[in-house]
Amino acid sequence: MLKIIRCSKKNYLNQITKLLEKRRSGNDIDTSIVPKILKEIKRDGIKAVIKYEKKFSNNTKIFPTKNEINNAIKSLDPKVKKAIDFACTRINKFHKLQKSKDINYVDSYKNKIQYKSIPIQSAGCYVPQNLPSSLLMQVIPAQIAKVKKIVVVNPIVDGKLNAAVAYAAKKLRVKIVNCGGAQAIGYLAYVEKINKITGPGNAFVTKSKQLVSETVGVESGILGASEICIIADDKTDLNAIAWSLISQAEHSEESECILITKYKSIINKVIKKIKEEIKTIPTKKIAIKSLKNHGKIILCKNDKQIIDVANECAPEHLEINLKNYKKYISMIQNAGSVCIGKYTPMSVSDFSVGTTHLLPCYASAKFSSGLNINEYLKKVSHIKLTKTGVEIIGKSATYLADYERMFAHSESIKSRMRRK
């Protein structure tokens, strides 16, 4: 069920990288229709959106009425409502702490230099079918950043609004539009003309975001099929290992689940435990296929290999589920989020810890972060020089301008330096 990889050769890291890149390439899924869909939506607008919604989801109505939203919410289990409220509070509290102060600097010549945070004007949030938590984790940071216009797109299932997504959208007072896939991204980019699009989705959503990113912003990390790496030893609870791997595998057949250990003795025990437990869940078909496609157990010789492998995997989620976790923490550089110790299952962070589950996948954790309020802010410098300031700073600047053969730049600076 899971491929076992032994770090016995000198080039073990290259071997692992090749295996990881096979999934990251996404060549197994044909997304060639995406450019056609986007081109038609850019040209024909809502008419094209509805055309493809009807084709792929048998949906001809993308704007739900207030009554339809309220009726959907009535069917929602009160326990789920309370869970959404609880998650909303924690996400809001944690993300408010991410706000940074503007920089205001005045030098000895009384020049004023500022570095200001300015919200983008509009944001489009892609929310997969039944994931109200994804809505909360996008809309709340955008609202904290003071984005004026926020539009949520969410595909319908079997012709119905998702009650939990509808409740979350109403609670946060945001517009919801019922469409999914490439047509939803096209709608946000070319109909709503949104400044920035965020949110997780399948290969068609990911491809669409790549294509529209020439004119519309997208989040800095690559959001895609879920990933988890678990670092465990011979004292780690087998049940915890098995369920963490299964929990990510049930997301989709393209999810990647990896166990990293230097203890050969636990490998067969973990596999056995997974086979026993995976049969008990309704999503077993997806989880089994996911583990067959992309499940891996990487057997390392020592701690250095464990750290090198974890950093090369650069997973969306990393669990360090062992007692002596401190020896690894400071050495982990590449991960979307890190869950530490035996009481921190990654799965809980998907819902109500307060952190985000919108995290970089496909090794983009090497250069990017999970979704945060800064995704919805621009950083702008404001500069105001004094008469003395431009004389002092300008003189030095003209030397660099002339050296770089920017002669008009030099003259422009001098035009302000001449005392009148």
FENFENGI-V686820 format. One record per residue. N is the residue number from 0. RES is the residue in one letter. SS is DSSP state (alpha for helix, beta for strand, coil for the rest). NEAR is the number of other ideal C-beta (glycine too) atoms within 12 Angstrom. Layout:
# FENFENGI-V686820
N;RES;SS;NEAR
N;RES;SS;NEAR
This chain:
# FENFENGI-V686820
0;M;coil;32
1;L;coil;35
2;K;beta;26
3;I;beta;24
4;I;beta;31
5;R;beta;21
6;C;coil;31
7;S;coil;16
8;K;coil;13
9;K;coil;10
10;N;coil;11
11;Y;alpha;25
12;L;alpha;25
13;N;alpha;17
14;Q;alpha;22
15;I;alpha;34
16;T;alpha;23
17;K;alpha;16
18;L;alpha;26
19;L;alpha;30
20;E;alpha;19
21;K;alpha;20
22;R;alpha;36
23;R;alpha;30
24;S;coil;17
25;G;coil;24
26;N;coil;14
27;D;coil;15
28;I;coil;22
29;D;coil;11
30;T;coil;27
31;S;coil;14
32;I;coil;23
33;V;alpha;32
34;P;alpha;21
35;K;alpha;23
36;I;alpha;37
37;L;alpha;38
38;K;alpha;21
39;E;alpha;26
40;I;alpha;36
41;K;alpha;30
42;R;alpha;17
43;D;alpha;20
44;G;coil;20
45;I;alpha;25
46;K;alpha;21
47;A;alpha;27
48;V;alpha;42
49;I;alpha;29
50;K;alpha;26
51;Y;alpha;36
52;E;alpha;34
53;K;alpha;19
54;K;alpha;21
55;F;alpha;23
56;S;alpha;28
57;N;coil;17
58;N;coil;30
59;T;coil;20
60;K;coil;21
61;I;coil;38
62;F;coil;24
63;P;coil;31
64;T;coil;15
65;K;alpha;16
66;N;alpha;12
67;E;alpha;24
68;I;alpha;33
69;N;alpha;18
70;N;alpha;18
71;A;alpha;30
72;I;alpha;29
73;K;alpha;17
74;S;coil;19
75;L;coil;28
76;D;coil;14
77;P;alpha;15
78;K;alpha;11
79;V;alpha;25
80;K;alpha;23
81;K;alpha;17
82;A;alpha;23
83;I;alpha;38
84;D;alpha;23
85;F;alpha;22
86;A;alpha;38
87;C;alpha;31
88;T;alpha;20
89;R;alpha;26
90;I;alpha;43
91;N;alpha;27
92;K;alpha;19
93;F;alpha;26
94;H;alpha;34
95;K;alpha;20
96;L;coil;16
97;Q;coil;27
98;K;coil;21
99;S;coil;17
100;K;coil;10
101;D;coil;17
102;I;beta;17
103;N;beta;16
104;Y;beta;18
105;V;beta;16
106;D;coil;17
107;S;coil;11
108;Y;coil;19
109;K;coil;16
110;N;coil;23
111;K;beta;19
112;I;beta;22
113;Q;beta;19
114;Y;beta;19
115;K;beta;20
116;S;beta;25
117;I;beta;21
118;P;beta;28
119;I;coil;31
120;Q;coil;23
121;S;beta;28
122;A;beta;42
123;G;beta;47
124;C;beta;51
125;Y;beta;50
126;V;beta;45
127;P;coil;37
128;Q;coil;31
129;N;coil;24
130;L;coil;33
131;P;alpha;45
132;S;alpha;37
133;S;alpha;41
134;L;alpha;45
135;L;alpha;47
136;M;alpha;50
137;Q;alpha;49
138;V;alpha;46
139;I;alpha;42
140;P;alpha;42
141;A;alpha;44
142;Q;alpha;29
143;I;alpha;32
144;A;coil;35
145;K;coil;22
146;V;coil;33
147;K;coil;18
148;K;beta;25
149;I;beta;40
150;V;beta;41
151;V;beta;49
152;V;beta;48
153;N;beta;49
154;P;coil;41
155;I;coil;36
156;V;beta;21
157;D;coil;12
158;G;coil;18
159;K;beta;25
160;L;coil;41
161;N;coil;36
162;A;alpha;31
163;A;alpha;40
164;V;alpha;44
165;A;alpha;40
166;Y;alpha;35
167;A;alpha;41
168;A;alpha;38
169;K;alpha;31
170;K;alpha;30
171;L;alpha;33
172;R;coil;14
173;V;coil;33
174;K;beta;30
175;I;beta;41
176;V;beta;40
177;N;coil;40
178;C;coil;46
179;G;coil;41
180;G;alpha;39
181;A;alpha;47
182;Q;alpha;47
183;A;alpha;50
184;I;alpha;48
185;G;alpha;51
186;Y;alpha;46
187;L;alpha;48
188;A;alpha;38
189;Y;alpha;32
190;V;alpha;32
191;E;coil;33
192;K;coil;22
193;I;coil;39
194;N;coil;32
195;K;beta;41
196;I;beta;47
197;T;beta;49
198;G;coil;47
199;P;coil;45
200;G;coil;45
201;N;coil;33
202;A;alpha;33
203;F;alpha;34
204;V;alpha;44
205;T;alpha;35
206;K;alpha;31
207;S;alpha;42
208;K;alpha;41
209;Q;alpha;28
210;L;alpha;30
211;V;alpha;38
212;S;coil;22
213;E;coil;13
214;T;coil;19
215;V;coil;31
216;G;beta;26
217;V;beta;38
218;E;coil;42
219;S;coil;26
220;G;coil;36
221;I;coil;37
222;L;coil;42
223;G;coil;40
224;A;coil;37
225;S;coil;46
226;E;beta;48
227;I;beta;50
228;C;beta;49
229;I;beta;53
230;I;beta;46
231;A;beta;45
232;D;coil;30
233;D;coil;18
234;K;coil;18
235;T;coil;32
236;D;coil;25
237;L;alpha;30
238;N;alpha;21
239;A;alpha;31
240;I;alpha;43
241;A;alpha;39
242;W;alpha;31
243;S;alpha;42
244;L;alpha;48
245;I;alpha;42
246;S;alpha;36
247;Q;alpha;46
248;A;alpha;42
249;E;coil;31
250;H;coil;37
251;S;coil;32
252;E;coil;28
253;E;coil;35
254;S;coil;37
255;E;beta;41
256;C;beta;50
257;I;beta;48
258;L;beta;51
259;I;beta;48
260;T;beta;41
261;K;coil;29
262;Y;coil;27
263;K;alpha;21
264;S;alpha;16
265;I;alpha;32
266;I;alpha;30
267;N;alpha;18
268;K;alpha;24
269;V;alpha;44
270;I;alpha;26
271;K;alpha;18
272;K;alpha;29
273;I;alpha;40
274;K;alpha;23
275;E;alpha;19
276;E;alpha;28
277;I;alpha;33
278;K;coil;16
279;T;coil;16
280;I;coil;19
281;P;coil;10
282;T;coil;22
283;K;alpha;21
284;K;alpha;17
285;I;alpha;25
286;A;alpha;36
287;I;alpha;27
288;K;alpha;22
289;S;alpha;36
290;L;alpha;40
291;K;alpha;22
292;N;alpha;26
293;H;alpha;39
294;G;beta;39
295;K;beta;41
296;I;beta;37
297;I;beta;42
298;L;beta;31
299;C;coil;35
300;K;coil;21
301;N;coil;18
302;D;alpha;25
303;K;alpha;18
304;Q;alpha;29
305;I;alpha;37
306;I;alpha;29
307;D;alpha;27
308;V;alpha;43
309;A;alpha;41
310;N;alpha;28
311;E;alpha;35
312;C;alpha;45
313;A;coil;38
314;P;coil;49
315;E;coil;45
316;H;beta;46
317;L;beta;43
318;E;beta;46
319;I;beta;39
320;N;beta;40
321;L;coil;32
322;K;coil;19
323;N;coil;18
324;Y;coil;29
325;K;alpha;14
326;K;alpha;18
327;Y;alpha;36
328;I;alpha;20
329;S;coil;11
330;M;coil;23
331;I;coil;33
332;Q;coil;19
333;N;coil;31
334;A;coil;42
335;G;coil;45
336;S;beta;40
337;V;beta;35
338;C;beta;38
339;I;beta;26
340;G;coil;23
341;K;coil;23
342;Y;coil;14
343;T;coil;24
344;P;coil;29
345;M;alpha;40
346;S;alpha;27
347;V;alpha;25
348;S;alpha;35
349;D;coil;36
350;F;coil;28
351;S;coil;28
352;V;coil;27
353;G;coil;29
354;T;coil;35
355;T;coil;42
356;H;coil;43
357;L;coil;47
358;L;coil;42
359;P;coil;36
360;C;coil;43
361;Y;coil;35
362;A;coil;31
363;S;alpha;27
364;A;alpha;34
365;K;alpha;25
366;F;coil;15
367;S;coil;27
368;S;coil;27
369;G;coil;37
370;L;coil;43
371;N;coil;36
372;I;alpha;35
373;N;alpha;28
374;E;alpha;39
375;Y;alpha;41
376;L;beta;29
377;K;beta;21
378;K;beta;19
379;V;beta;16
380;S;beta;17
381;H;beta;18
382;I;beta;20
383;K;beta;18
384;L;coil;23
385;T;coil;20
386;K;alpha;18
387;T;alpha;17
388;G;alpha;24
389;V;alpha;26
390;E;alpha;21
391;I;alpha;20
392;I;alpha;24
393;G;alpha;29
394;K;alpha;19
395;S;alpha;17
396;A;alpha;25
397;T;alpha;26
398;Y;alpha;16
399;L;alpha;16
400;A;alpha;20
401;D;alpha;18
402;Y;alpha;13
403;E;coil;13
404;R;coil;10
405;M;coil;16
406;F;alpha;14
407;A;alpha;14
408;H;alpha;20
409;S;alpha;23
410;E;alpha;17
411;S;alpha;17
412;I;alpha;26
413;K;alpha;21
414;S;alpha;15
415;R;alpha;22
416;M;alpha;23
417;R;coil;13
418;R;coil;11
419;K;coil;6
